[in-house]
Amino acid sequence: MGTGVPTTLTTETPDPGRTANPATTSPHAPESGPEEISAGVSIGARVVRGPGAGRYGAGRRDKEPQMKQYMLSVHHDPEAEAAAPPMSPEDVRAMYENVNAFNEEAQAADAMVFGCGLFPPDTATTVRTEGGELLLTDGPFAETKEYLGGFWIIKCADLDAALEWARKAADALSGGPIEVRPLQEDAEE
């Protein structure tokens, strides 16, 4: 949370000849020059939408259809995994090879934005603040039997295409499950 102290932030649009970082620029940003924002914040911010640009891309200057981003999340159920017969080293190796092939296919199709596996939940640290005081708790935020084991962020035309990528990911992982969720913002090209 911010301190509540009004701060004026100035952002600059990158030079046209310079390569922009897609994580910090937007087609909604002003074409040139600084834009000032007054806000009660305690950290820096960048303009992500210009005036009149709605949450889902209204006011975009370009008319090309934008790719949407989806998270494909891999869920683990330790009880079900413990009850299943153990995987042989050959099966584990084949699964890793299948996941690598999935990753390569998604990269070649320009659908891959990011993907990674996660360490088990017992390695997590949960961060909270209460009355401005930092509270750290060893372990996951939620005590559940299932947990997030990894994820991919992909970009594709629509939910049907995302579901097809999820089917391929589930196949690579010997059946899944893979949860598909859209990201709240349209993907930036």
N, C-alpha and C positions, 0 to 999 in steps of 0.2 A: 504494500500500500504506500501511497505517497505521503509526504509530510503535510500536505494541505497548503503549502506555500506556493503561491502562483509563480510559475517559471515560464520565461519566454524561450522557446526553442526555435532555432533557425535551421532549416534544412536546405541543402543545395542539390540541384539536379545535376547528375554527372555530365561532363563534357560529352558532346555527341561522338567524338572520336575515341573515347575511352570505353573499354569493355565494362559493362555494368554487372554488378552482382545481383542475380535474380532474387536472392533471398532478401535484399534490402531495397529493391526498386520496384516500381509499379507503373503500368501504362496509365494510371490515373494521376500520377505525379505531374506537377506543372512542367511545361515544355522547357523552360529555362528560368534561371534566377532562383533566389531564395524564397521560401515560404515560411512565415512565422506562425507559430501556434502558441497560444497562451493556455496553460493548463496547470492544475494543481498536481504536479508530478515531481518525483524526486529522482527520476532516471531519464536519460535521453530517449527521444522517440524519433521515428522517421515518418514522413507522410506516406501513407499507404493508399489513400484515395484522395483525389482532388475534389473540389466543390462539385456537388451534383452527382457524384458517383455513388450509387447505392451499394448496399451490402453484397449483392450478388452480381455486380458488374454493370448496373444501369449507368449510362453516361459514358461507356467505353468509346474511345476514339476509333478503334479498329472494328471492322465488321466481321472478321473471321470468327467462326465458332471456336470457343475456348474449350480446351480439354479440362475435364473435371479430375479431381484427385480423390482417391479412396485409400483407406487403410485396410489392409488385409492382415488381420491379427491371428496369431497361432496360439491356441489355448491348450494347456496341459491339465490333466486330471491325474494327480499322483496315485490316487487309489485305483483308478482303472488301469494305469500303467503298471502298478505293482501286481495287480491280479492277472495281467496278460503274460503270456510266456515271454521270457527274455529274448531280445533280438540277438542274433548271432553277429559276430564281427563283420561277416560278409553282408548281412542285411543292413547294418549300420552304415557300412561303406557305400552300399548301393543307394541308401537314402540320401547321404551327403552328396553323392554324384548326381542324383536326381534333382536335389535342391540347387546345386551349382548349374545344372542344365537349365532349370527354370529361370534362375537369375540371369544367365547369359541370353536366353530367349527374350526376357523382358527388357534387357538392356538393348539388344539388337532391334527390338520393335520400338525403342524410345519410350517405353511405358514405365521403366523403372525410375523413380525419383530417389528412393532410399530404402534400405532394408537392413535388418540386423536381428541377431538373436540376443536374448537377455539372460543374465545369470539368474539363478533361482531367487524367489522372493525373500528368503532368509538373508540375502546380501543387501537388501534395500534399507534405506534410511528415509523415514517420513519426516518432512519439515512442516511445521505449523508456526503461526505467530499468535500470541494472545496478549493483548494489551501492549503491543510493541515488543514483547519479549520473544526471542527465538526458542522454540521447543523442538528438540530432535528426539525421534524414537527409532530405535533399531528395529528393523522389520518392515513388512509391508503396511500400506495404509489400511487395507481391508483384510480381515481374517476370513479367508474362504478356502475351500478345498481346491478349486481350480485357479489357475494363474496364467498370466500372459507370459508366453515363452519367447516371443519375438514378433516381428511385424515387417510388412513392406508398405511403403507409400508408393502408389502407382498413379499414373495419369492415363486416362482413356476417355473415349467419347461419351459413355453413358454407363448406367448400372449394369446393363446386359453384358457389356464388354468387361466390366469389373468382375462380374460373376464368373465369366469364362476364365479370367486370370486366377480367380480363387479356386476354380475347379482344377486348374493345372497345378496350383500350389498344393492343394489337398492330395492330388495324385502323387506329387513329389514327396510328400510327407507320409505316404502310406495310408491315406484316408482322412487326414485333417484332425479336428475341425478347424475351419478357417472362418472367421467372422469378417464380414464386409461392411464398412461404414464410410459414408461420404465425409470429406472434410468440409467445414463450414464455408470456406471461401473457395471461389474458383481458382484453378491453377493459374499461375503467372507464366507466360511463355517467355 
